[in-house]
Amino acid sequence: MPDETPSSPAEATAPVETSDPKPEVKFTLEKIDAENVKKTDPRMDVTVLNIPALQKEKADIEAMMAKFKTQLDQINEVLDEFKNLP
């Protein structure tokens, strides 16, 4: 019997797939009108979202996070200085 060793290292380490990987669907969107969509997730929950309101909420949260980051940076500065006190 001939020796059945791979002819290249790539063949020796090639992964063997045992099943077809299916991409996980997090949710689907269905456009209702210019500003609203219907969101359905795999659990069969349906949510109606108003896109302009969602965009405003995102902007508000981003502004809040920026404010919190500034406050956290200031707190860290004070705590770092405190560590350096004799």
C-alpha positions in Angstrom: 0.0 0.0 0.0 1.3 3.5 -0.8 2.0 5.8 2.0 -0.9 8.3 2.2 0.8 11.4 3.7 -0.4 14.8 2.6 1.8 16.4 -0.1 1.8 19.8 1.7 1.3 21.0 5.3 -1.8 22.9 4.3 -3.5 19.6 3.4 -2.5 18.1 6.7 -4.1 20.9 8.7 -7.1 21.7 6.6 -10.3 21.8 8.8 -12.9 19.2 8.1 -16.5 20.6 8.2 -19.1 18.1 9.4 -22.2 20.2 8.9 -23.4 23.2 6.9 -22.9 26.3 9.0 -26.1 28.3 9.0 -25.8 32.0 9.7 -27.6 33.0 12.8 -30.4 35.4 12.0 -30.8 37.9 14.9 -33.9 39.6 13.5 -35.6 40.7 10.3 -37.0 44.1 9.4 -40.0 44.8 7.3 -40.6 48.4 6.2 -44.1 49.7 7.1 -43.7 53.2 5.8 -41.0 55.9 5.4 -40.4 56.1 9.2 -41.5 52.8 10.7 -40.4 49.2 10.5 -41.6 45.9 11.9 -38.9 44.0 13.7 -39.3 40.2 14.0 -36.9 38.0 15.9 -36.5 34.2 15.9 -38.7 33.9 19.0 -41.5 35.3 16.9 -41.7 38.6 18.9 -42.8 41.5 16.7 -41.9 45.1 17.6 -42.8 48.2 15.6 -40.0 50.8 15.7 -40.2 54.4 14.7 -36.8 55.1 13.0 -36.5 58.8 13.7 -37.3 58.2 17.4 -34.7 55.4 17.4 -32.1 57.7 15.9 -32.9 60.4 18.5 -32.6 57.8 21.3 -29.3 56.7 19.9 -28.0 60.3 19.8 -29.2 60.9 23.3 -27.5 57.8 24.7 -24.3 58.7 22.8 -24.4 62.2 24.3 -25.0 60.7 27.8 -22.1 58.3 27.3 -19.8 61.2 26.3 -20.8 63.1 29.4 -20.2 60.0 31.6 -16.8 59.5 30.0 -15.8 63.1 30.7 -16.9 62.6 34.3 -15.1 59.3 34.6 -11.9 60.9 33.2 -12.2 63.7 35.8 -12.7 61.2 38.6 -9.7 59.1 37.4 -7.5 62.2 37.4 -8.4 63.0 41.0 -7.9 59.4 42.1 -4.5 59.3 40.3 -3.4 62.5 42.0 -4.7 61.1 45.3 -2.4 58.1 44.9 0.6 60.4 44.5 0.0 62.3 47.8 2.5 61.5 50.5 
